[in-house]
Amino acid sequence: MYWYLRWACNFPVKGSDFCERIATLPFTKPLNPECCYENIRKFVTLSFMAQDARQLDAVKVSRGYESTLAECKVVVHALAQELEKMQNS
């Protein structure tokens, strides 16, 4: 979520600012877990987060982060599809 919203929707890069912006969104159900810096810290500090999420297939990471990147790809693509549906409705 952080990765895609940062690039596609111009959300703040700084983790705490990102969480503050998320808190202003009109969710119909509370987030679980909530968006707080401690919950997203491990993702916002990854070096490959500097890459544009729309170009995920070109991102190269070390073996230690391959599974994390794979998970991020799934979430980013799903989020992109949902945001596109919302914009088209």
PyMOL Python script that loads the backbone (N, CA, C, O; Angstrom):
from pymol import cmd

cmd.read_pdbstr("""\
ATOM      1  N   MET A   1       0.831  -1.176   0.000  1.00  0.00           N
ATOM      2  CA  MET A   1       0.000   0.000   0.000  1.00  0.00           C
ATOM      3  C   MET A   1       0.880   1.245   0.000  1.00  0.00           C
ATOM      4  O   MET A   1       0.695   2.135  -0.831  1.00  0.00           O
ATOM      5  N   TYR A   2       1.827   1.315   0.918  1.00  0.00           N
ATOM      6  CA  TYR A   2       2.716   2.474   1.006  1.00  0.00           C
ATOM      7  C   TYR A   2       3.396   2.721  -0.330  1.00  0.00           C
ATOM      8  O   TYR A   2       3.425   3.840  -0.843  1.00  0.00           O
ATOM      9  N   TRP A   3       3.935   1.657  -0.868  1.00  0.00           N
ATOM     10  CA  TRP A   3       4.724   1.753  -2.083  1.00  0.00           C
ATOM     11  C   TRP A   3       3.900   2.298  -3.248  1.00  0.00           C
ATOM     12  O   TRP A   3       4.324   3.232  -3.928  1.00  0.00           O
ATOM     13  N   TYR A   4       2.738   1.723  -3.473  1.00  0.00           N
ATOM     14  CA  TYR A   4       1.924   2.149  -4.603  1.00  0.00           C
ATOM     15  C   TYR A   4       1.355   3.546  -4.393  1.00  0.00           C
ATOM     16  O   TYR A   4       1.408   4.374  -5.303  1.00  0.00           O
ATOM     17  N   LEU A   5       0.818   3.819  -3.227  1.00  0.00           N
ATOM     18  CA  LEU A   5       0.222   5.133  -2.982  1.00  0.00           C
ATOM     19  C   LEU A   5       1.254   6.250  -3.054  1.00  0.00           C
ATOM     20  O   LEU A   5       0.956   7.367  -3.475  1.00  0.00           O
ATOM     21  N   ARG A   6       2.448   5.932  -2.643  1.00  0.00           N
ATOM     22  CA  ARG A   6       3.532   6.918  -2.710  1.00  0.00           C
ATOM     23  C   ARG A   6       3.776   7.365  -4.145  1.00  0.00           C
ATOM     24  O   ARG A   6       3.944   8.558  -4.396  1.00  0.00           O
ATOM     25  N   TRP A   7       3.798   6.438  -5.081  1.00  0.00           N
ATOM     26  CA  TRP A   7       4.099   6.759  -6.468  1.00  0.00           C
ATOM     27  C   TRP A   7       2.872   7.156  -7.273  1.00  0.00           C
ATOM     28  O   TRP A   7       2.894   8.164  -7.980  1.00  0.00           O
ATOM     29  N   ALA A   8       1.810   6.382  -7.175  1.00  0.00           N
ATOM     30  CA  ALA A   8       0.652   6.611  -8.038  1.00  0.00           C
ATOM     31  C   ALA A   8      -0.250   7.734  -7.549  1.00  0.00           C
ATOM     32  O   ALA A   8      -0.926   8.375  -8.353  1.00  0.00           O
ATOM     33  N   CYS A   9      -0.271   7.982  -6.246  1.00  0.00           N
ATOM     34  CA  CYS A   9      -1.204   8.964  -5.697  1.00  0.00           C
ATOM     35  C   CYS A   9      -0.496  10.097  -4.958  1.00  0.00           C
ATOM     36  O   CYS A   9      -1.135  10.897  -4.275  1.00  0.00           O
ATOM     37  N   ASN A  10       0.812  10.158  -5.096  1.00  0.00           N
ATOM     38  CA  ASN A  10       1.609  11.227  -4.503  1.00  0.00           C
ATOM     39  C   ASN A  10       1.465  11.316  -2.975  1.00  0.00           C
ATOM     40  O   ASN A  10       1.403  12.412  -2.418  1.00  0.00           O
ATOM     41  N   PHE A  11       1.413  10.173  -2.314  1.00  0.00           N
ATOM     42  CA  PHE A  11       1.369  10.156  -0.852  1.00  0.00           C
ATOM     43  C   PHE A  11       2.757  10.462  -0.304  1.00  0.00           C
ATOM     44  O   PHE A  11       3.751  10.265  -1.002  1.00  0.00           O
ATOM     45  N   PRO A  12       2.840  10.938   0.926  1.00  0.00           N
ATOM     46  CA  PRO A  12       4.145  11.302   1.498  1.00  0.00           C
ATOM     47  C   PRO A  12       5.124  10.136   1.557  1.00  0.00           C
ATOM     48  O   PRO A  12       4.728   8.988   1.758  1.00  0.00           O
ATOM     49  N   VAL A  13       6.394  10.442   1.382  1.00  0.00           N
ATOM     50  CA  VAL A  13       7.455   9.435   1.450  1.00  0.00           C
ATOM     51  C   VAL A  13       7.755   9.079   2.906  1.00  0.00           C
ATOM     52  O   VAL A  13       7.933   7.906   3.235  1.00  0.00           O
ATOM     53  N   LYS A  14       7.811  10.079   3.770  1.00  0.00           N
ATOM     54  CA  LYS A  14       8.132   9.859   5.182  1.00  0.00           C
ATOM     55  C   LYS A  14       7.027   9.015   5.820  1.00  0.00           C
ATOM     56  O   LYS A  14       5.845   9.344   5.715  1.00  0.00           O
ATOM     57  N   GLY A  15       7.424   7.926   6.481  1.00  0.00           N
ATOM     58  CA  GLY A  15       6.471   6.969   7.041  1.00  0.00           C
ATOM     59  C   GLY A  15       5.432   7.576   7.960  1.00  0.00           C
ATOM     60  O   GLY A  15       4.248   7.259   7.845  1.00  0.00           O
ATOM     61  N   SER A  16       5.846   8.441   8.866  1.00  0.00           N
ATOM     62  CA  SER A  16       4.884   9.031   9.807  1.00  0.00           C
ATOM     63  C   SER A  16       3.898   9.939   9.081  1.00  0.00           C
ATOM     64  O   SER A  16       2.715   9.963   9.418  1.00  0.00           O
ATOM     65  N   ASP A  17       4.375  10.685   8.087  1.00  0.00           N
ATOM     66  CA  ASP A  17       3.486  11.549   7.307  1.00  0.00           C
ATOM     67  C   ASP A  17       2.518  10.713   6.474  1.00  0.00           C
ATOM     68  O   ASP A  17       1.354  11.077   6.306  1.00  0.00           O
ATOM     69  N   PHE A  18       3.011   9.593   5.957  1.00  0.00           N
ATOM     70  CA  PHE A  18       2.158   8.686   5.193  1.00  0.00           C
ATOM     71  C   PHE A  18       1.008   8.187   6.066  1.00  0.00           C
ATOM     72  O   PHE A  18      -0.144   8.172   5.631  1.00  0.00           O
ATOM     73  N   CYS A  19       1.319   7.782   7.286  1.00  0.00           N
ATOM     74  CA  CYS A  19       0.289   7.268   8.192  1.00  0.00           C
ATOM     75  C   CYS A  19      -0.722   8.352   8.558  1.00  0.00           C
ATOM     76  O   CYS A  19      -1.913   8.075   8.696  1.00  0.00           O
ATOM     77  N   GLU A  20      -0.253   9.561   8.711  1.00  0.00           N
ATOM     78  CA  GLU A  20      -1.175  10.673   8.996  1.00  0.00           C
ATOM     79  C   GLU A  20      -2.138  10.875   7.831  1.00  0.00           C
ATOM     80  O   GLU A  20      -3.322  11.139   8.039  1.00  0.00           O
ATOM     81  N   ARG A  21      -1.638  10.752   6.618  1.00  0.00           N
ATOM     82  CA  ARG A  21      -2.494  10.900   5.434  1.00  0.00           C
ATOM     83  C   ARG A  21      -3.506   9.766   5.355  1.00  0.00           C
ATOM     84  O   ARG A  21      -4.670  10.000   5.031  1.00  0.00           O
ATOM     85  N   ILE A  22      -3.081   8.547   5.645  1.00  0.00           N
ATOM     86  CA  ILE A  22      -3.995   7.399   5.651  1.00  0.00           C
ATOM     87  C   ILE A  22      -5.129   7.633   6.654  1.00  0.00           C
ATOM     88  O   ILE A  22      -6.282   7.291   6.392  1.00  0.00           O
ATOM     89  N   ALA A  23      -4.791   8.212   7.786  1.00  0.00           N
ATOM     90  CA  ALA A  23      -5.794   8.458   8.837  1.00  0.00           C
ATOM     91  C   ALA A  23      -6.888   9.414   8.371  1.00  0.00           C
ATOM     92  O   ALA A  23      -7.973   9.429   8.951  1.00  0.00           O
ATOM     93  N   THR A  24      -6.626  10.208   7.339  1.00  0.00           N
ATOM     94  CA  THR A  24      -7.639  11.152   6.853  1.00  0.00           C
ATOM     95  C   THR A  24      -8.590  10.520   5.839  1.00  0.00           C
ATOM     96  O   THR A  24      -9.580  11.142   5.456  1.00  0.00           O
ATOM     97  N   LEU A  25      -8.307   9.301   5.402  1.00  0.00           N
ATOM     98  CA  LEU A  25      -9.146   8.647   4.402  1.00  0.00           C
ATOM     99  C   LEU A  25     -10.434   8.112   5.030  1.00  0.00           C
ATOM    100  O   LEU A  25     -10.425   7.675   6.181  1.00  0.00           O
ATOM    101  N   PRO A  26     -11.543   8.143   4.282  1.00  0.00           N
ATOM    102  CA  PRO A  26     -12.843   7.726   4.830  1.00  0.00           C
ATOM    103  C   PRO A  26     -13.087   6.213   4.728  1.00  0.00           C
ATOM    104  O   PRO A  26     -13.929   5.772   3.945  1.00  0.00           O
ATOM    105  N   PHE A  27     -12.365   5.436   5.502  1.00  0.00           N
ATOM    106  CA  PHE A  27     -12.550   3.982   5.485  1.00  0.00           C
ATOM    107  C   PHE A  27     -13.894   3.606   6.092  1.00  0.00           C
ATOM    108  O   PHE A  27     -14.356   4.244   7.038  1.00  0.00           O
ATOM    109  N   THR A  28     -14.521   2.568   5.545  1.00  0.00           N
ATOM    110  CA  THR A  28     -15.790   2.099   6.106  1.00  0.00           C
ATOM    111  C   THR A  28     -15.561   1.143   7.279  1.00  0.00           C
ATOM    112  O   THR A  28     -16.450   0.952   8.109  1.00  0.00           O
ATOM    113  N   LYS A  29     -14.380   0.551   7.345  1.00  0.00           N
ATOM    114  CA  LYS A  29     -13.994  -0.305   8.470  1.00  0.00           C
ATOM    115  C   LYS A  29     -12.622   0.133   8.940  1.00  0.00           C
ATOM    116  O   LYS A  29     -11.820   0.602   8.133  1.00  0.00           O
ATOM    117  N   PRO A  30     -12.328  -0.007  10.229  1.00  0.00           N
ATOM    118  CA  PRO A  30     -10.994   0.367  10.703  1.00  0.00           C
ATOM    119  C   PRO A  30      -9.923  -0.550  10.116  1.00  0.00           C
ATOM    120  O   PRO A  30     -10.176  -1.727   9.860  1.00  0.00           O
ATOM    121  N   LEU A  31      -8.735  -0.009   9.907  1.00  0.00           N
ATOM    122  CA  LEU A  31      -7.626  -0.808   9.401  1.00  0.00           C
ATOM    123  C   LEU A  31      -7.125  -1.742  10.495  1.00  0.00           C
ATOM    124  O   LEU A  31      -7.014  -1.355  11.658  1.00  0.00           O
ATOM    125  N   ASN A  32      -6.824  -2.973  10.106  1.00  0.00           N
ATOM    126  CA  ASN A  32      -6.295  -3.937  11.061  1.00  0.00           C
ATOM    127  C   ASN A  32      -5.195  -4.727  10.371  1.00  0.00           C
ATOM    128  O   ASN A  32      -5.498  -5.570   9.527  1.00  0.00           O
ATOM    129  N   PRO A  33      -3.927  -4.485  10.697  1.00  0.00           N
ATOM    130  CA  PRO A  33      -3.453  -3.561  11.725  1.00  0.00           C
ATOM    131  C   PRO A  33      -3.533  -2.119  11.244  1.00  0.00           C
ATOM    132  O   PRO A  33      -3.576  -1.852  10.043  1.00  0.00           O
ATOM    133  N   GLU A  34      -3.553  -1.212  12.182  1.00  0.00           N
ATOM    134  CA  GLU A  34      -3.636   0.192  11.815  1.00  0.00           C
ATOM    135  C   GLU A  34      -2.349   0.644  11.133  1.00  0.00           C
ATOM    136  O   GLU A  34      -1.297   0.021  11.279  1.00  0.00           O
ATOM    137  N   CYS A  35      -2.453   1.722  10.400  1.00  0.00           N
ATOM    138  CA  CYS A  35      -1.275   2.270   9.728  1.00  0.00           C
ATOM    139  C   CYS A  35      -0.550   3.179  10.714  1.00  0.00           C
ATOM    140  O   CYS A  35      -0.980   4.301  10.982  1.00  0.00           O
ATOM    141  N   CYS A  36       0.537   2.679  11.237  1.00  0.00           N
ATOM    142  CA  CYS A  36       1.399   3.491  12.096  1.00  0.00           C
ATOM    143  C   CYS A  36       2.834   3.184  11.686  1.00  0.00           C
ATOM    144  O   CYS A  36       3.111   2.138  11.100  1.00  0.00           O
ATOM    145  N   TYR A  37       3.725   4.085  11.993  1.00  0.00           N
ATOM    146  CA  TYR A  37       5.101   3.934  11.532  1.00  0.00           C
ATOM    147  C   TYR A  37       5.702   2.596  11.943  1.00  0.00           C
ATOM    148  O   TYR A  37       6.402   1.970  11.148  1.00  0.00           O
ATOM    149  N   GLU A  38       5.448   2.155  13.144  1.00  0.00           N
ATOM    150  CA  GLU A  38       6.027   0.882  13.599  1.00  0.00           C
ATOM    151  C   GLU A  38       5.551  -0.287  12.744  1.00  0.00           C
ATOM    152  O   GLU A  38       6.290  -1.252  12.549  1.00  0.00           O
ATOM    153  N   ASN A  39       4.325  -0.209  12.232  1.00  0.00           N
ATOM    154  CA  ASN A  39       3.789  -1.295  11.412  1.00  0.00           C
ATOM    155  C   ASN A  39       4.340  -1.290   9.985  1.00  0.00           C
ATOM    156  O   ASN A  39       4.378  -2.334   9.333  1.00  0.00           O
ATOM    157  N   ILE A  40       4.764  -0.129   9.500  1.00  0.00           N
ATOM    158  CA  ILE A  40       5.249  -0.061   8.121  1.00  0.00           C
ATOM    159  C   ILE A  40       6.738   0.198   8.029  1.00  0.00           C
ATOM    160  O   ILE A  40       7.289   0.244   6.929  1.00  0.00           O
ATOM    161  N   ARG A  41       7.400   0.368   9.161  1.00  0.00           N
ATOM    162  CA  ARG A  41       8.820   0.736   9.195  1.00  0.00           C
ATOM    163  C   ARG A  41       9.692  -0.186   8.353  1.00  0.00           C
ATOM    164  O   ARG A  41      10.554   0.294   7.617  1.00  0.00           O
ATOM    165  N   LYS A  42       9.490  -1.496   8.443  1.00  0.00           N
ATOM    166  CA  LYS A  42      10.368  -2.413   7.715  1.00  0.00           C
ATOM    167  C   LYS A  42      10.230  -2.268   6.202  1.00  0.00           C
ATOM    168  O   LYS A  42      11.147  -2.625   5.462  1.00  0.00           O
ATOM    169  N   PHE A  43       9.096  -1.749   5.737  1.00  0.00           N
ATOM    170  CA  PHE A  43       8.921  -1.565   4.298  1.00  0.00           C
ATOM    171  C   PHE A  43       9.425  -0.210   3.827  1.00  0.00           C
ATOM    172  O   PHE A  43      10.023  -0.112   2.756  1.00  0.00           O
ATOM    173  N   VAL A  44       9.190   0.842   4.615  1.00  0.00           N
ATOM    174  CA  VAL A  44       9.572   2.175   4.148  1.00  0.00           C
ATOM    175  C   VAL A  44      11.081   2.380   4.178  1.00  0.00           C
ATOM    176  O   VAL A  44      11.589   3.314   3.558  1.00  0.00           O
ATOM    177  N   THR A  45      11.801   1.523   4.886  1.00  0.00           N
ATOM    178  CA  THR A  45      13.252   1.673   4.966  1.00  0.00           C
ATOM    179  C   THR A  45      14.011   0.762   3.990  1.00  0.00           C
ATOM    180  O   THR A  45      15.240   0.817   3.939  1.00  0.00           O
ATOM    181  N   LEU A  46      13.311  -0.066   3.222  1.00  0.00           N
ATOM    182  CA  LEU A  46      13.971  -0.943   2.256  1.00  0.00           C
ATOM    183  C   LEU A  46      14.514  -0.122   1.096  1.00  0.00           C
ATOM    184  O   LEU A  46      13.831   0.768   0.587  1.00  0.00           O
ATOM    185  N   SER A  47      15.725  -0.413   0.682  1.00  0.00           N
ATOM    186  CA  SER A  47      16.355   0.392  -0.371  1.00  0.00           C
ATOM    187  C   SER A  47      15.594   0.317  -1.690  1.00  0.00           C
ATOM    188  O   SER A  47      15.574   1.297  -2.434  1.00  0.00           O
ATOM    189  N   PHE A  48      14.969  -0.810  -2.002  1.00  0.00           N
ATOM    190  CA  PHE A  48      14.271  -0.900  -3.283  1.00  0.00           C
ATOM    191  C   PHE A  48      12.959  -0.119  -3.282  1.00  0.00           C
ATOM    192  O   PHE A  48      12.293  -0.037  -4.314  1.00  0.00           O
ATOM    193  N   MET A  49      12.578   0.455  -2.137  1.00  0.00           N
ATOM    194  CA  MET A  49      11.372   1.274  -2.088  1.00  0.00           C
ATOM    195  C   MET A  49      11.554   2.573  -2.876  1.00  0.00           C
ATOM    196  O   MET A  49      10.572   3.257  -3.161  1.00  0.00           O
ATOM    197  N   ALA A  50      12.772   2.917  -3.225  1.00  0.00           N
ATOM    198  CA  ALA A  50      13.003   4.121  -4.014  1.00  0.00           C
ATOM    199  C   ALA A  50      12.578   3.922  -5.466  1.00  0.00           C
ATOM    200  O   ALA A  50      12.493   4.884  -6.229  1.00  0.00           O
ATOM    201  N   GLN A  51      12.314   2.680  -5.844  1.00  0.00           N
ATOM    202  CA  GLN A  51      11.893   2.394  -7.217  1.00  0.00           C
ATOM    203  C   GLN A  51      10.410   2.716  -7.392  1.00  0.00           C
ATOM    204  O   GLN A  51       9.626   2.596  -6.450  1.00  0.00           O
ATOM    205  N   ASP A  52      10.038   3.117  -8.580  1.00  0.00           N
ATOM    206  CA  ASP A  52       8.647   3.384  -8.914  1.00  0.00           C
ATOM    207  C   ASP A  52       7.886   2.063  -8.887  1.00  0.00           C
ATOM    208  O   ASP A  52       8.243   1.124  -9.599  1.00  0.00           O
ATOM    209  N   ALA A  53       6.854   1.987  -8.079  1.00  0.00           N
ATOM    210  CA  ALA A  53       6.093   0.737  -7.921  1.00  0.00           C
ATOM    211  C   ALA A  53       5.437   0.292  -9.224  1.00  0.00           C
ATOM    212  O   ALA A  53       5.123  -0.886  -9.391  1.00  0.00           O
ATOM    213  N   ARG A  54       5.230   1.220 -10.138  1.00  0.00           N
ATOM    214  CA  ARG A  54       4.642   0.850 -11.421  1.00  0.00           C
ATOM    215  C   ARG A  54       5.631   0.091 -12.285  1.00  0.00           C
ATOM    216  O   ARG A  54       5.253  -0.455 -13.322  1.00  0.00           O
ATOM    217  N   GLN A  55       6.894   0.048 -11.873  1.00  0.00           N
ATOM    218  CA  GLN A  55       7.942  -0.651 -12.609  1.00  0.00           C
ATOM    219  C   GLN A  55       8.508  -1.814 -11.786  1.00  0.00           C
ATOM    220  O   GLN A  55       9.689  -2.141 -11.900  1.00  0.00           O
ATOM    221  N   LEU A  56       7.669  -2.429 -10.965  1.00  0.00           N
ATOM    222  CA  LEU A  56       8.128  -3.472 -10.050  1.00  0.00           C
ATOM    223  C   LEU A  56       8.843  -4.631 -10.721  1.00  0.00           C
ATOM    224  O   LEU A  56       9.760  -5.213 -10.142  1.00  0.00           O
ATOM    225  N   ASP A  57       8.441  -4.967 -11.915  1.00  0.00           N
ATOM    226  CA  ASP A  57       9.051  -6.128 -12.564  1.00  0.00           C
ATOM    227  C   ASP A  57      10.518  -5.894 -12.899  1.00  0.00           C
ATOM    228  O   ASP A  57      11.258  -6.849 -13.132  1.00  0.00           O
ATOM    229  N   ALA A  58      10.942  -4.646 -12.926  1.00  0.00           N
ATOM    230  CA  ALA A  58      12.343  -4.327 -13.241  1.00  0.00           C
ATOM    231  C   ALA A  58      13.214  -4.202 -11.992  1.00  0.00           C
ATOM    232  O   ALA A  58      14.432  -4.059 -12.102  1.00  0.00           O
ATOM    233  N   VAL A  59      12.604  -4.253 -10.810  1.00  0.00           N
ATOM    234  CA  VAL A  59      13.353  -4.074  -9.566  1.00  0.00           C
ATOM    235  C   VAL A  59      14.214  -5.300  -9.290  1.00  0.00           C
ATOM    236  O   VAL A  59      13.735  -6.433  -9.353  1.00  0.00           O
ATOM    237  N   LYS A  60      15.474  -5.068  -8.987  1.00  0.00           N
ATOM    238  CA  LYS A  60      16.397  -6.149  -8.625  1.00  0.00           C
ATOM    239  C   LYS A  60      16.750  -5.991  -7.150  1.00  0.00           C
ATOM    240  O   LYS A  60      17.154  -4.914  -6.712  1.00  0.00           O
ATOM    241  N   VAL A  61      16.598  -7.062  -6.396  1.00  0.00           N
ATOM    242  CA  VAL A  61      16.910  -7.019  -4.964  1.00  0.00           C
ATOM    243  C   VAL A  61      17.797  -8.197  -4.603  1.00  0.00           C
ATOM    244  O   VAL A  61      17.930  -9.152  -5.369  1.00  0.00           O
ATOM    245  N   SER A  62      18.397  -8.115  -3.438  1.00  0.00           N
ATOM    246  CA  SER A  62      19.221  -9.222  -2.965  1.00  0.00           C
ATOM    247  C   SER A  62      18.326 -10.401  -2.598  1.00  0.00           C
ATOM    248  O   SER A  62      17.122 -10.236  -2.400  1.00  0.00           O
ATOM    249  N   ARG A  63      18.907 -11.568  -2.508  1.00  0.00           N
ATOM    250  CA  ARG A  63      18.131 -12.776  -2.208  1.00  0.00           C
ATOM    251  C   ARG A  63      17.347 -12.672  -0.916  1.00  0.00           C
ATOM    252  O   ARG A  63      16.261 -13.239  -0.801  1.00  0.00           O
ATOM    253  N   GLY A  64      17.876 -11.966   0.042  1.00  0.00           N
ATOM    254  CA  GLY A  64      17.198 -11.837   1.330  1.00  0.00           C
ATOM    255  C   GLY A  64      15.877 -11.105   1.253  1.00  0.00           C
ATOM    256  O   GLY A  64      15.036 -11.240   2.142  1.00  0.00           O
ATOM    257  N   TYR A  65      15.683 -10.321   0.188  1.00  0.00           N
ATOM    258  CA  TYR A  65      14.451  -9.540   0.062  1.00  0.00           C
ATOM    259  C   TYR A  65      13.544 -10.018  -1.070  1.00  0.00           C
ATOM    260  O   TYR A  65      12.525  -9.386  -1.345  1.00  0.00           O
ATOM    261  N   GLU A  66      13.892 -11.108  -1.724  1.00  0.00           N
ATOM    262  CA  GLU A  66      13.087 -11.593  -2.839  1.00  0.00           C
ATOM    263  C   GLU A  66      11.654 -11.909  -2.436  1.00  0.00           C
ATOM    264  O   GLU A  66      10.721 -11.542  -3.151  1.00  0.00           O
ATOM    265  N   SER A  67      11.462 -12.582  -1.306  1.00  0.00           N
ATOM    266  CA  SER A  67      10.096 -12.929  -0.902  1.00  0.00           C
ATOM    267  C   SER A  67       9.299 -11.692  -0.506  1.00  0.00           C
ATOM    268  O   SER A  67       8.097 -11.619  -0.759  1.00  0.00           O
ATOM    269  N   THR A  68       9.969 -10.712   0.119  1.00  0.00           N
ATOM    270  CA  THR A  68       9.288  -9.469   0.482  1.00  0.00           C
ATOM    271  C   THR A  68       8.851  -8.737  -0.779  1.00  0.00           C
ATOM    272  O   THR A  68       7.732  -8.228  -0.843  1.00  0.00           O
ATOM    273  N   LEU A  69       9.721  -8.679  -1.780  1.00  0.00           N
ATOM    274  CA  LEU A  69       9.375  -8.016  -3.031  1.00  0.00           C
ATOM    275  C   LEU A  69       8.221  -8.744  -3.711  1.00  0.00           C
ATOM    276  O   LEU A  69       7.324  -8.098  -4.252  1.00  0.00           O
ATOM    277  N   ALA A  70       8.227 -10.050  -3.695  1.00  0.00           N
ATOM    278  CA  ALA A  70       7.147 -10.819  -4.314  1.00  0.00           C
ATOM    279  C   ALA A  70       5.811 -10.493  -3.647  1.00  0.00           C
ATOM    280  O   ALA A  70       4.802 -10.324  -4.331  1.00  0.00           O
ATOM    281  N   GLU A  71       5.800 -10.403  -2.321  1.00  0.00           N
ATOM    282  CA  GLU A  71       4.578 -10.038  -1.603  1.00  0.00           C
ATOM    283  C   GLU A  71       4.145  -8.623  -1.977  1.00  0.00           C
ATOM    284  O   GLU A  71       2.958  -8.371  -2.186  1.00  0.00           O
ATOM    285  N   CYS A  72       5.093  -7.711  -2.060  1.00  0.00           N
ATOM    286  CA  CYS A  72       4.781  -6.335  -2.422  1.00  0.00           C
ATOM    287  C   CYS A  72       4.159  -6.264  -3.811  1.00  0.00           C
ATOM    288  O   CYS A  72       3.219  -5.500  -4.034  1.00  0.00           O
ATOM    289  N   LYS A  73       4.675  -7.054  -4.741  1.00  0.00           N
ATOM    290  CA  LYS A  73       4.136  -7.047  -6.101  1.00  0.00           C
ATOM    291  C   LYS A  73       2.666  -7.439  -6.105  1.00  0.00           C
ATOM    292  O   LYS A  73       1.859  -6.805  -6.784  1.00  0.00           O
ATOM    293  N   VAL A  74       2.313  -8.467  -5.360  1.00  0.00           N
ATOM    294  CA  VAL A  74       0.927  -8.930  -5.311  1.00  0.00           C
ATOM    295  C   VAL A  74       0.021  -7.824  -4.773  1.00  0.00           C
ATOM    296  O   VAL A  74      -1.034  -7.543  -5.342  1.00  0.00           O
ATOM    297  N   VAL A  75       0.437  -7.208  -3.689  1.00  0.00           N
ATOM    298  CA  VAL A  75      -0.367  -6.159  -3.069  1.00  0.00           C
ATOM    299  C   VAL A  75      -0.484  -4.947  -3.985  1.00  0.00           C
ATOM    300  O   VAL A  75      -1.573  -4.397  -4.151  1.00  0.00           O
ATOM    301  N   VAL A  76       0.618  -4.531  -4.574  1.00  0.00           N
ATOM    302  CA  VAL A  76       0.612  -3.358  -5.449  1.00  0.00           C
ATOM    303  C   VAL A  76      -0.311  -3.579  -6.644  1.00  0.00           C
ATOM    304  O   VAL A  76      -1.098  -2.698  -6.989  1.00  0.00           O
ATOM    305  N   HIS A  77      -0.222  -4.732  -7.268  1.00  0.00           N
ATOM    306  CA  HIS A  77      -1.067  -4.989  -8.427  1.00  0.00           C
ATOM    307  C   HIS A  77      -2.544  -5.041  -8.046  1.00  0.00           C
ATOM    308  O   HIS A  77      -3.387  -4.526  -8.781  1.00  0.00           O
ATOM    309  N   ALA A  78      -2.868  -5.652  -6.913  1.00  0.00           N
ATOM    310  CA  ALA A  78      -4.253  -5.713  -6.456  1.00  0.00           C
ATOM    311  C   ALA A  78      -4.778  -4.307  -6.128  1.00  0.00           C
ATOM    312  O   ALA A  78      -5.905  -3.960  -6.483  1.00  0.00           O
ATOM    313  N   LEU A  79      -3.963  -3.516  -5.460  1.00  0.00           N
ATOM    314  CA  LEU A  79      -4.362  -2.164  -5.107  1.00  0.00           C
ATOM    315  C   LEU A  79      -4.553  -1.321  -6.369  1.00  0.00           C
ATOM    316  O   LEU A  79      -5.504  -0.544  -6.455  1.00  0.00           O
ATOM    317  N   ALA A  80      -3.679  -1.466  -7.321  1.00  0.00           N
ATOM    318  CA  ALA A  80      -3.801  -0.714  -8.576  1.00  0.00           C
ATOM    319  C   ALA A  80      -5.116  -1.056  -9.273  1.00  0.00           C
ATOM    320  O   ALA A  80      -5.791  -0.167  -9.793  1.00  0.00           O
ATOM    321  N   GLN A  81      -5.480  -2.323  -9.287  1.00  0.00           N
ATOM    322  CA  GLN A  81      -6.736  -2.732  -9.918  1.00  0.00           C
ATOM    323  C   GLN A  81      -7.943  -2.142  -9.187  1.00  0.00           C
ATOM    324  O   GLN A  81      -8.895  -1.682  -9.818  1.00  0.00           O
ATOM    325  N   GLU A  82      -7.898  -2.159  -7.860  1.00  0.00           N
ATOM    326  CA  GLU A  82      -9.016  -1.611  -7.079  1.00  0.00           C
ATOM    327  C   GLU A  82      -9.137  -0.105  -7.271  1.00  0.00           C
ATOM    328  O   GLU A  82     -10.246   0.412  -7.408  1.00  0.00           O
ATOM    329  N   LEU A  83      -8.029   0.595  -7.282  1.00  0.00           N
ATOM    330  CA  LEU A  83      -8.077   2.038  -7.493  1.00  0.00           C
ATOM    331  C   LEU A  83      -8.593   2.369  -8.891  1.00  0.00           C
ATOM    332  O   LEU A  83      -9.321   3.345  -9.074  1.00  0.00           O
ATOM    333  N   GLU A  84      -8.220   1.566  -9.863  1.00  0.00           N
ATOM    334  CA  GLU A  84      -8.708   1.777 -11.224  1.00  0.00           C
ATOM    335  C   GLU A  84     -10.216   1.572 -11.299  1.00  0.00           C
ATOM    336  O   GLU A  84     -10.911   2.337 -11.967  1.00  0.00           O
ATOM    337  N   LYS A  85     -10.731   0.545 -10.617  1.00  0.00           N
ATOM    338  CA  LYS A  85     -12.170   0.302 -10.583  1.00  0.00           C
ATOM    339  C   LYS A  85     -12.900   1.484  -9.961  1.00  0.00           C
ATOM    340  O   LYS A  85     -13.946   1.904 -10.455  1.00  0.00           O
ATOM    341  N   MET A  86     -12.344   2.022  -8.871  1.00  0.00           N
ATOM    342  CA  MET A  86     -12.969   3.154  -8.181  1.00  0.00           C
ATOM    343  C   MET A  86     -13.009   4.377  -9.105  1.00  0.00           C
ATOM    344  O   MET A  86     -13.999   5.108  -9.126  1.00  0.00           O
ATOM    345  N   GLN A  87     -11.953   4.591  -9.850  1.00  0.00           N
ATOM    346  CA  GLN A  87     -11.903   5.747 -10.739  1.00  0.00           C
ATOM    347  C   GLN A  87     -12.860   5.605 -11.907  1.00  0.00           C
ATOM    348  O   GLN A  87     -13.375   6.602 -12.414  1.00  0.00           O
ATOM    349  N   ASN A  88     -13.101   4.382 -12.336  1.00  0.00           N
ATOM    350  CA  ASN A  88     -13.985   4.134 -13.477  1.00  0.00           C
ATOM    351  C   ASN A  88     -15.463   4.074 -13.108  1.00  0.00           C
ATOM    352  O   ASN A  88     -16.321   4.069 -13.990  1.00  0.00           O
ATOM    353  N   SER A  89     -15.765   4.029 -11.820  1.00  0.00           N
ATOM    354  CA  SER A  89     -17.181   3.928 -11.436  1.00  0.00           C
ATOM    355  C   SER A  89     -17.784   5.268 -11.118  1.00  0.00           C
ATOM    356  O   SER A  89     -18.965   5.349 -10.780  1.00  0.00           O
TER     357      SER A  89
END
""", "prot")
cmd.dss("prot")
cmd.show_as("cartoon", "prot")
cmd.util.cbc("prot")
cmd.orient("prot")
